[in-house]
Amino acid sequence: MILSVFLALLTDEGDRQFFEQIYMRYRKQMFVVARSYLQNDADAEDAVHDVFVRIASTCWETVSKIADETDLRNYLLKAVKNRALNILDRSERKTLPLQDAADGQTRPEPTEDDTFAAVCARTEETRLLQAIRRLPERYCDTLYYRYVLALSVPETARALEQSVAATKKQIQRGKKKLLEILGEDTDA
């Protein structure tokens, strides 16, 4: 039922078929990611649907051009993670006591040191993501879910549709291979 609403937003039959494939393949994984942040099935479902509405209505041209399957999955999971965080942020702002809001509690302006630290952290994150992408797919996916999306081991196992024991072993082996890759990068 809900899929037909998304498909109605697309005009080309080929686009509809491709969108349907994406929806059927990734919606469960997206739900697991959203659920891990929102701790609520209804909100997680809303986050997934919001992402698909946005894709069908405004982002389809961009999404349909993502040729690499891993990049497409990562895009979708990152999009649903961001949507879940936006939902959380909005709900936290609603619960802010009126007195706190009236007192004008604001975040302090970032200093130059804060900005530099953020840039350094982002550079390291980018280097780490590049190293993760160089891993064999089974390790790449496992480490991406576990450390980039910050899912728990059981949530990672559910997203990958495998046992917790297999997920733990993949994490252990993946970290070992990742350290080897990062060591090679440092030596070069």
C-alpha positions in Angstrom: 0.0 0.0 0.0 2.6 2.6 1.1 4.9 1.5 -1.7 2.3 2.5 -4.3 2.3 6.1 -2.8 6.1 6.3 -3.4 5.8 4.8 -6.9 3.1 7.4 -7.8 5.7 10.1 -7.3 7.8 8.7 -10.2 6.7 9.0 -13.8 9.0 6.6 -15.6 8.2 2.8 -15.4 11.9 1.9 -15.3 12.3 4.3 -12.4 9.4 2.7 -10.6 10.8 -0.7 -11.0 14.2 0.3 -9.8 12.7 2.2 -6.8 10.7 -0.8 -5.9 13.8 -3.0 -5.9 15.6 -0.5 -3.7 12.6 -0.3 -1.3 12.2 -4.1 -1.0 15.9 -4.7 -0.6 16.8 -2.0 2.0 13.7 -1.0 4.0 14.3 -3.7 6.7 17.9 -2.6 7.2 16.8 1.0 7.3 14.2 0.2 9.8 16.8 -1.5 12.1 19.0 1.6 11.9 16.2 3.9 12.6 14.9 1.7 15.4 18.3 1.6 17.1 18.2 5.4 17.5 14.5 6.0 18.1 13.7 3.0 20.3 10.2 3.0 18.9 8.8 1.0 16.0 6.3 3.7 14.9 8.9 6.4 14.8 11.4 4.2 13.1 8.8 3.3 10.4 8.1 7.1 10.0 11.8 7.8 9.5 12.1 5.1 6.8 9.0 6.4 5.0 10.2 10.0 5.3 13.5 9.0 3.6 11.7 7.2 0.8 9.2 10.1 0.2 12.1 12.5 0.0 14.0 10.2 -2.4 10.9 9.7 -4.7 9.9 13.4 -4.6 13.2 15.3 -4.7 16.3 13.1 -4.8 15.5 10.4 -7.3 17.8 11.8 -10.0 20.7 11.7 -7.6 19.9 8.3 -6.0 19.2 6.6 -9.4 22.7 7.5 -10.5 24.5 5.7 -7.7 26.0 2.8 -9.5 27.8 1.0 -6.7 25.5 -1.1 -4.5 27.6 -0.5 -1.4 27.4 3.3 -1.9 23.6 3.1 -2.4 23.1 1.1 0.8 25.4 3.5 2.7 23.5 6.5 1.3 20.2 5.0 2.4 21.4 4.0 5.8 23.0 7.4 6.4 19.9 9.1 5.3 17.7 7.2 7.7 20.2 7.7 10.5 20.1 11.4 9.9 16.3 11.4 9.7 16.1 9.5 13.0 18.5 11.9 14.7 16.3 14.8 13.4 13.2 13.2 14.9 15.1 12.8 18.2 16.3 16.3 18.1 12.8 17.7 17.5 11.3 15.6 20.3 14.0 16.7 22.7 13.4 20.4 21.9 9.7 19.8 22.6 10.5 18.5 26.0 12.8 21.4 26.9 11.3 23.0 30.0 9.9 26.4 29.4 12.1 28.0 32.0 15.2 26.6 30.3 14.1 28.1 27.0 13.2 31.4 28.7 16.6 31.5 30.3 18.1 31.5 26.8 20.3 28.5 27.2 22.3 28.4 24.0 25.4 26.6 23.0 28.6 28.7 23.1 30.2 29.7 19.8 32.8 27.3 18.7 36.4 28.5 19.0 39.1 28.2 16.4 40.5 25.3 18.4 37.1 23.6 18.3 36.9 24.1 14.6 40.4 22.7 14.1 39.7 19.7 16.2 36.5 19.0 14.3 38.3 19.2 11.0 41.0 16.8 12.3 38.4 14.4 13.5 36.6 14.5 10.2 39.8 13.9 8.3 40.5 10.8 10.5 36.9 9.7 10.0 37.3 10.0 6.2 40.5 8.0 6.3 38.8 5.4 8.4 35.8 5.1 6.0 38.1 4.8 3.0 40.0 2.0 4.8 36.7 0.2 5.7 35.6 0.4 2.1 38.7 -1.5 1.1 37.8 -4.5 3.2 36.0 -7.5 1.8 32.3 -6.9 1.7 31.3 -9.1 4.7 33.7 -7.1 6.9 33.0 -3.8 5.3 29.3 -4.1 6.0 29.8 -5.4 9.6 32.2 -2.7 10.6 30.2 0.0 8.9 27.0 -0.9 10.8 28.8 -1.4 14.1 31.1 1.6 14.2 30.0 4.2 11.6 26.3 3.8 12.3 27.0 2.9 15.9 24.6 -0.1 16.0 25.0 -2.6 18.8 26.2 -6.1 18.0 22.7 -7.6 18.1 21.3 -4.7 15.9 24.2 -5.2 13.4 23.4 -9.0 13.3 19.7 -8.2 12.6 20.6 -5.7 9.9 22.9 -8.3 8.2 20.4 -11.1 8.9 22.9 -13.3 10.6 23.6 -14.7 14.1 25.2 -12.6 16.8 28.0 -15.1 17.1 28.8 -14.7 13.3 28.6 -11.0 13.7 31.1 -10.9 16.6 33.5 -13.1 14.7 33.2 -10.8 11.6 33.8 -7.7 13.8 36.9 -9.4 15.3 38.3 -10.4 11.9 37.3 -7.2 10.2 39.1 -5.1 12.9 42.2 -7.1 12.4 42.1 -6.6 8.6 41.3 -2.9 9.1 44.4 -2.4 11.3 46.5 -4.1 8.6 45.1 -1.6 5.9 45.6 1.4 8.2 49.2 0.2 8.9 49.9 -0.1 5.2 48.6 3.4 4.6 50.9 4.8 7.4 53.9 3.0 5.9 53.3 4.4 2.4 
